[in-house]
Amino acid sequence: MLLPCELTIRYLLPPIRRGIAKELERLGLSQREIAKLLGFTQPAVSHYLKDKRGGVLKLSKNGTDKVKALAREMYDGLERPLFLMRVCEICKHEMQDRILCDIHRSLEDVPETCDFCTRD
């Protein structure tokens, strides 16, 4: 049985990271600078920017907007604890929109009445 946090790490966090990396690049940061800011390697950043990572799931319009706003905050010097909190907020919002449900159902038998991710 897959836990929601496993699905989040495998399918939801990568497109969030990809979106942050792409926005930071758009703002003019180099791959090396993005890697340092996010705590990734430069090759990992390259994969995100070339859509070799983080491409399985498409975020909602609202999620995409929040990711871009977060990247701009990071560019402006957002402190690490606030960054972590914002990523968690984005994940929670996307899960409440049931973005992982179809993927979860494709991987294992999940009852149609499952509402685990939408609970507060």
Buried (B, 14 or more C-beta within 10 A) or exposed (E): EEEBEEBBEBBBBBBBBBBBBBBBBEBEBEBEBBBEBBEBEBEBBBBBBEEEBBEEBEBEEEBBEBBBEBBBBBBEEBEEEEBEEBBEEBBEBBBEBEBBBEBBEEEEEBEEEEEEBEEE
